[in-house]
Structures are given as structure tokens and as C-alpha cells.
Amino acid sequence: MKTLLEHRRPLFWDIPEHAIKTALQDSPEWVISRVFEYGSIADIDALIAFYGTEKIKTVLSTSNMKPITRSMAFLFLGFDPEGYYAA
């Protein structure tokens, strides 16, 4: 499956350009965290289309989310596993 994320070099500045496609396939945990921390709204939309909401929720629920990641997960997915936004 092709995604616009393959061409988002600024998101993956620390790996060779030819390795981005492999990272998308083999390292979803790293990619998901990276995009939620540094990506644009369009990047997050592409990420959701590529991995699906359930995969992303599973990954985020097992990671130590930074505040920006937590906010984006709530805004895009209504996902708040730590109850941070609960009233």
C-alpha cells in the first residue's frame, strides 16, 4: 500500500530516504509516535489511512505519550487511555 508519508522526508530526517518505505512496513510503533509528535494534520490523516485507527490506538496505548502526542490522539481519534481529558 502506498502512502504520502513515503515522501515526507522532514518527518524521517534521521534515516536514509530509501529506508522510509521499509520503516513504514517494519517499524509502525516508531513511525506512529514520530508522526504524532512531529507531523502535520495531513501527515496524521495519512497515517490513519495507512495503519487504521485500531492499530494506532494499540500502539499509542502501550507507549509513553508526550503531551503533544496525547493531545493529537484525543483530537484525531477521541483516544484518551490515561483519562487525561476526562471530566
Secondary structure, 3 states (H helix, E strand, C coil): CCCHHHHCHHHHCCCCHHHHHHHHHHCHHHHHHHHHHHCCHHHHHHHHHHHCHHHHHHHHHCCCCCHHHHHHHHHHHCCCCCCCCCC
